[in-house]
């Protein structure tokens, strides 16, 4: 059974940092491109960052320079380091694993940026 389990969300003040983690179970992690998406209330889910099997990365313009995605194939884990957080980063963050026609999602973790 495939599971993506996110952790690390929470409440942080503007300008603060959080580190999200996603542990993958039931997949051959190293062959999957991994991504982080987010969905704010009343908005569509959007891509935040992606990392390929070769560790090439891609970021949305809104987080470029503030967020860093990384992966650890030995631990079947992908991370999202989020620095200089802004109130507009508030959303539920979802982990995604994709290869060919296989597409898996985690349950999401809430990130709230507020003073």
URURFEN-V569620 format. One record per pair of residues at least 24 apart in sequence whose ideal C-beta (glycine too) atoms are under 10 Angstrom apart, sorted by the first residue. I is the first residue (numbers start at 1). J is the second residue. Records with the same first field share a line. If there is no record, write none. Layout:
BEGIN
I: J  J
END
This chain:
BEGIN
1: 25  26
2: 26  27  97  102  104  105
3: 27  104  106  107
4: 32  34  76  78  94  95  96  97  104  105  106  107  108
5: 77  95  106  107  109
6: 36  78  80  92  93  94  95  105  106  107  108  109  110
7: 77  95  106  109
8: 79  80  81  82  93  109  111
9: 82  91  92  93  108  109  110  111  112
10: 109  110  111  112
11: 90  110  111  112  113  114
12: 82  85  89  90  111  112  113  114  115
13: 85  87  113  114  115
14: 84  85  86  87  88  89  113  114  115
15: 83  84  85  86  113  115
16: 82  83  84  85  113  115
17: 66  81  82  83  84  85
18: 67  80  81  82  83  85  89  93  109  111  112  113
19: 68  70  79  80  81  82  83
20: 48  67  69  78  79  80  81  82  93  94  95  109  111
21: 72  75  77  78  79  80  95  109
22: 71  76  77  78  79  80  93  94  95  96  97  106  109
23: 72  75  76  77  78  95  106
24: 71  75  76  77  78  95  97  104  106
25: 76
26: 76  97  104
27: 76  97  99  102  104
28: 73  76  99
29: 53  71  72  73  74  75  76  77  78  97
30: 71  73  74  76
31: 73  97  99  100  102
32: 71  73  76  78  96  97  98  99  100  102  103  104
33: 58  71  96  97  98  99
34: 69  70  71  77  78  79  80  95  96  97  98  99
35: 69  78  80  94  95  96  97  98  105
36: 60  63  67  69  78  79  80  82  93  94  95  96  106
37: 91  92  93  94  95  96  105  106  108
38: 62  63  80  89  90  91  92  93  94  108  109  111
39: 91  92  93  94  108
40: 88  89  90  91  92  111
41: 90  91  92
43: 91
45: 91  92  94  96  105  108
46: 91
47: 96
48: 80  82  89  91  93  94  96
49: 78  80  81  82
50: 78  96  98
51: 78  79  80
53: 99
62: 86  88  89
63: 89
80: 109  111
82: 111  113
85: 111  112  113  114
86: 113
87: 112  113  114  115
88: 113
89: 113
90: 114
END
